[in-house]
Amino acid sequence: MIFFNMTKTTDEKVNGLRNYLTLLEAKKSREAQFGFDFFEVPYQDEAFATAPKLFAISMKAPRAGHLIGVSTEVPEDFRRFWAIHEFLEEDKPEYIERCLDTLKEELTLIPAVLAGRYIPLRMSFFRGLVEYAKANNYTPNQIEQFTLSRDYLNQLCSVE
């Protein structure tokens, strides 16, 4: 399973993971403003043993729709923004700045009172994601996408 990258897959795999998360009693949140659901996934579960503590899952299939999950290690008030990132990124065509452009959109949605905590955590996530992707044989294109987002956040934090 790929934890950080959206995967177009089969209806059976999406429905299987949705059923598994439901059996886990993963908390399901409805994000009415954007029209999608996402699961808050306990990272400690054995199915996610190879994932870092901070992760997002995104899968989409023709009939089963879009399944998004966010690790319970992501602070609760930040989870919906991580899910929004995955949701917004899905409809973008493949290009090198896809993740970065989505990240920039995501950051416009962060309330000012959360930004001081949110941006450093997101930066830490992308730092770890780049290393995770390298260690887990992600494509050079995927690694480059994550690297651009990491570098953008590093730059943001150095300016603040």
Beta strands, then each sheet from edge to edge (+ up, - down):
strand 1: 7-8
strand 2: 27-31
strand 3: 36-41
strand 4: 56-61
strand 5: 65-71
sheet 1: 1+ 4+ 5- 3- 2+
end
